[in-house]
Amino acid sequence: MGKGLWNIRIPTLFAFLLLFTSIFVTTYLIQTGVIFIGRAAPDKTPQNVSVANITGSSFTVTFTTNGRTESALSVEEVSKNPYLVFDDRNKKTGQRAEFYSHYITVSDLAPQTSYNFTIISDGETYQNGDQKYFVRTGPIIQDTPPSQKPIVGKGLLPDGQEAADTIVELKIQGAQKISALTRDNGEFSIATNSMRKEDLSGYLRIPPETPITIILRRQDFSSSIQTIFKNVE
């Protein structure tokens, strides 16, 4: 029998507790895990690199670091000069703040076009092995988006503090990768009406009984929960 959301057992001193506005009783915890890797000093090497939220004109890159660091992407369209794109929060404030969780949206792109990028963290450049990271934008969709409510939730630490500066990942079979970032109060919102199919060809309609997985990541820690879409919409 699954454990209720309020009966989560925290296996270490640091984990995430997920709260959803409409599923206090009906959601069951299928899996919760915490990953910790000890290090002698804060490591600013990018981890958990993911490309998500691909549209016909944008994409988002997320990653975590064990130490706070300023980050950016060096983006280039094939045969064109690269340019820098900074964390979304720094773009809004014009500051050069450092974070554990890095959320960088590249916009104003051409549809169905290939782009390369490298990650810059603490002044160092990182590639995907011996090659640059690669992403291709999707087509422009002419269809009307489906009417689907967003997934709204909040991340808390075991001591009750709000899980700010935390990446949220949504996984649904047949859907593109989706990510979001918690606000300073730990809350997050993930739009589902603009979610695309895995091949990016059109919008994804999500039946109520569809299984979904929500993962929160920050530094070397992660926690996940599984439920069905009707419990969170």
NORNOR-V5830 format. One record per residue. N is the residue number from 0. SS is DSSP state (helix for helix, strand for strand, loop for the rest). PHI is phi in whole degrees, -180 to 180 (* if undefined). OMEGA is omega in degrees with one decimal (NA if undefined). Layout:
n | ss | phi | omega
N | SS | PHI | OMEGA
N | SS | PHI | OMEGA
This chain:
n | ss | phi | omega
0 | loop | * | -178.3
1 | loop | -72 | 177.6
2 | strand | -89 | 176.9
3 | strand | -66 | -176.9
4 | helix | -58 | -177.2
5 | helix | -83 | -178.5
6 | helix | -110 | 179.8
7 | loop | -66 | 175.5
8 | loop | -94 | -178.9
9 | loop | -90 | -173.4
10 | loop | -79 | 176.8
11 | loop | -138 | -177.5
12 | loop | -78 | -176.7
13 | loop | -140 | 175.4
14 | loop | -160 | 178.6
15 | loop | -117 | 172.1
16 | strand | -111 | -177.5
17 | strand | -97 | 177.2
18 | strand | -120 | 178.6
19 | strand | -123 | -169.2
20 | loop | -64 | -172.6
21 | loop | -123 | -172.4
22 | loop | -134 | -175.9
23 | loop | -61 | -175.6
24 | loop | -112 | -168.9
25 | loop | -81 | -179.2
26 | loop | -80 | 177.5
27 | strand | -119 | 180.0
28 | strand | -82 | 178.8
29 | loop | -91 | -177.2
30 | loop | -149 | 170.8
31 | loop | -138 | -176.6
32 | loop | -142 | 177.9
33 | loop | -128 | -177.9
34 | loop | -115 | 179.3
35 | loop | -133 | 177.1
36 | loop | -125 | -178.8
37 | loop | -73 | 179.7
38 | loop | -140 | -177.9
39 | loop | -70 | -179.3
40 | loop | -145 | 179.0
41 | loop | -55 | -178.8
42 | loop | -102 | -178.1
43 | loop | -102 | 176.1
44 | loop | -75 | 179.3
45 | loop | -61 | 176.2
46 | strand | -130 | 177.5
47 | strand | 54 | -179.3
48 | strand | -68 | -178.3
49 | strand | -145 | 173.1
50 | strand | -107 | -174.4
51 | strand | -144 | 173.6
52 | loop | 55 | -178.4
53 | loop | -75 | 174.8
54 | loop | -125 | 176.3
55 | loop | -78 | -177.1
56 | loop | -139 | -176.7
57 | loop | -161 | 169.3
58 | strand | -156 | -178.5
59 | strand | -124 | 175.4
60 | strand | -112 | 176.1
61 | strand | -124 | 171.7
62 | strand | -163 | 179.4
63 | strand | -118 | 171.4
64 | strand | -135 | -179.2
65 | strand | -75 | 174.5
66 | strand | -114 | 176.8
67 | strand | -67 | 179.5
68 | strand | -154 | 171.0
69 | loop | -81 | -175.8
70 | strand | -139 | 177.4
71 | strand | -162 | 171.6
72 | strand | -117 | 168.3
73 | strand | -103 | -171.2
74 | strand | -110 | 176.9
75 | strand | -147 | 168.3
76 | strand | -79 | -176.6
77 | loop | -52 | 177.6
78 | loop | 72 | 177.7
79 | loop | -119 | -177.4
80 | loop | -70 | 178.6
81 | loop | -73 | 175.7
82 | strand | -143 | -176.1
83 | strand | -94 | 174.0
84 | strand | -130 | -174.4
85 | strand | -101 | 178.4
86 | loop | -52 | -177.3
87 | helix | -55 | -178.5
88 | helix | -68 | 177.5
89 | helix | -73 | 175.9
90 | helix | -65 | -179.0
91 | helix | -72 | -174.0
92 | helix | -95 | -175.3
93 | loop | 75 | 179.5
94 | loop | -94 | 177.5
95 | loop | -124 | -177.5
96 | loop | -74 | 179.5
97 | loop | -107 | -176.6
98 | strand | -138 | 169.3
99 | strand | -84 | -178.1
100 | strand | -110 | -171.1
101 | strand | -117 | -172.5
102 | strand | -135 | -171.2
103 | strand | -125 | 178.6
104 | strand | -101 | 176.7
105 | strand | -103 | -173.7
106 | loop | -127 | -178.9
107 | loop | 60 | -178.4
108 | loop | -102 | 176.8
109 | loop | -89 | 178.9
110 | loop | -69 | 176.9
111 | loop | 49 | -178.4
112 | loop | -128 | -177.5
113 | strand | -91 | 178.8
114 | strand | -134 | 171.8
115 | strand | -110 | 174.1
116 | strand | -153 | 170.7
117 | strand | -121 | 180.0
118 | strand | -98 | 175.1
119 | strand | -115 | -179.8
120 | strand | -132 | -179.3
121 | loop | 55 | 177.2
122 | loop | 83 | 178.8
123 | strand | -98 | -179.1
124 | strand | -101 | -178.1
125 | strand | -128 | 177.5
126 | loop | -116 | 175.6
127 | strand | -90 | -172.2
128 | loop | 72 | 179.5
129 | loop | -98 | -179.9
130 | strand | -130 | 174.3
131 | loop | -74 | 173.6
132 | strand | -68 | -175.2
133 | strand | -133 | 174.5
134 | strand | -149 | 177.6
135 | strand | -127 | 179.6
136 | loop | -70 | -179.1
137 | loop | -90 | 177.6
138 | loop | -80 | 170.7
139 | loop | -78 | -178.9
140 | loop | -98 | -178.7
141 | loop | -92 | -177.0
142 | loop | -69 | 174.9
143 | loop | -77 | -179.9
144 | loop | -62 | 177.6
145 | loop | -69 | 178.8
146 | loop | -88 | -178.8
147 | loop | -135 | -178.1
148 | loop | -72 | 177.5
149 | loop | -73 | 172.1
150 | strand | -92 | -175.7
151 | strand | -119 | -179.4
152 | strand | -157 | 180.0
153 | strand | -148 | 176.4
154 | strand | -104 | 178.0
155 | strand | -127 | 171.2
156 | loop | -86 | -178.1
157 | loop | -58 | 179.4
158 | loop | -85 | 177.1
159 | loop | 94 | 178.9
160 | loop | -72 | 179.8
161 | strand | -74 | -177.0
162 | loop | -85 | 175.3
163 | loop | -76 | 174.2
164 | loop | 53 | -174.5
165 | loop | -133 | 178.9
166 | strand | -85 | 176.1
167 | strand | -116 | 178.8
168 | strand | -119 | 176.9
169 | strand | -113 | 179.6
170 | strand | -122 | 176.1
171 | loop | -135 | -179.6
172 | loop | -60 | 179.8
173 | loop | 86 | -178.9
174 | strand | -109 | 173.1
175 | loop | -66 | 174.5
176 | loop | -71 | -179.6
177 | strand | -126 | 177.0
178 | strand | -138 | 176.2
179 | strand | -148 | -179.5
180 | strand | -131 | 178.6
181 | loop | -70 | 173.7
182 | loop | -80 | -179.1
183 | loop | -62 | 179.3
184 | loop | -93 | 177.6
185 | loop | 85 | -178.7
186 | strand | -80 | 176.2
187 | strand | -148 | 177.6
188 | strand | -142 | -179.9
189 | strand | -120 | 177.9
190 | loop | -69 | 177.4
191 | loop | -111 | -178.3
192 | loop | -73 | 178.8
193 | loop | -103 | -179.8
194 | loop | -68 | -178.5
195 | strand | -101 | 171.5
196 | strand | -65 | -176.5
197 | loop | -58 | 179.6
198 | loop | -88 | 175.8
199 | loop | 69 | -172.5
200 | loop | -76 | -177.9
201 | loop | -168 | 179.1
202 | strand | -74 | -178.8
203 | loop | -102 | 172.5
204 | loop | -91 | -172.0
205 | loop | -107 | 176.0
206 | loop | -62 | -176.0
207 | loop | -57 | -175.7
208 | loop | -89 | -177.9
209 | loop | -67 | 176.2
210 | strand | -68 | 175.8
211 | strand | -133 | 175.9
212 | strand | -124 | 177.8
213 | strand | -119 | -177.0
214 | strand | -121 | 173.0
215 | strand | -110 | -179.4
216 | strand | -131 | 172.1
217 | strand | -159 | -175.1
218 | loop | 54 | -179.8
219 | loop | -94 | -174.6
220 | strand | -110 | 175.6
221 | strand | -152 | 174.8
222 | strand | -147 | -176.9
223 | strand | -136 | 177.3
224 | strand | -143 | 176.8
225 | strand | -117 | 175.3
226 | strand | -155 | 175.0
227 | strand | -119 | -169.2
228 | helix | -61 | -176.3
229 | helix | -64 | -179.7
230 | helix | -81 | -176.4
231 | loop | -124 | -178.9
232 | loop | -84 | NA
